[in-house]
Amino acid sequence: MLDWLLDSDPALRWQVQRDLAGEPPEVWRATRARVVSEGFGARLLALQEPDGQWAHGAFFPNGLAWETEGAGEPGQPWTATTWTLNSLREWGVPAEVLQQRHTVELLDEHCRWEYDDLPYWGGEVDCCINAWTLANGVWLTAPDIRPDVAGIADWFVQHQLPDGGWNCEWVEGSTRSSFHSTLNSLKGLLAFDEATGGNDATRAARRAGEEYLLERDLFRRLTTGERVGPWVDHFAYPIRAKYDVLNAADHLRAARLADGGPPDPRMATAIEMIRAARQPDGTWLQAGRDPGRVWFEVDAPTREPSKWVTFLAVRVLQWWDER
């Protein structure tokens, strides 16, 4: 199974070398450097427009409004600037590559949110969008984090709901947190804390949000103990806005490693859900990707063995079992 995972695009291979194969830094760093010049990373970098954007839009191509989404196509398009930056960051493209292209400055000048035409690096009102903007912003501007990007971290502190999580529907009056919105918010805050050290308020907000998930075993309703939805064990890649327990467990792994703590025992049932999805050949299947326009495919079709899902699952289980 390890050889199968290593026989992959550099965007995945360097992470397998580092996290599963135990290769020394000089090996996986050399593979990571290849993401810029070959495979998925190089293909996305080649698609950047002269104005710094991808598909001429912040969240949707060509400035499409929320209500038009795919403009007649099934699903949301996944080709615009935010989604592309997410992929490049997750695949390990060095920030310097995009800094040399003056990407931050070009997006300042040319990229506006579809919501109220707001400036790109200041975020908007959606928790998930702000989380990705925060993570991408600290990646591209560290160590001198821009004030507008740092302000998004404060925004999360100010918009945390009383139950400890977040909900993108707060604008519509929602006062109960969402698993999806909470996990994405936590990822943005963790990126900020890792890049800057965070502050008392952001660290407290992140830990309260993690507690929101943990006290629900990562997948239960607090009131009834039932699954919060059928999607909790539908594991898929690319990871976009949707929630599942593998996605949550992978975040909690990263957070515990950053904070220096062991796995929380309340993850146990979710961990066994992940383990139970393993196929006899040691792989995990692609549960079904979000429909919508993409630049190109990066993983297996639905119900086929997925290298990305398998990598994430094995990484989480190794961390859990070893600790």
Helices and strands as residue ranges (DSSP letters): H 2-6, H 10-19, H 25-33, G 34-36, H 39-46, G 61-63, H 81-90, H 95-100, H 103-110, G 120-122, H 127-141, H 147-159, G 168-172, H 179-196, H 200-214, G 230-233, H 245-259, G 265-267, H 268-276, H 307-322
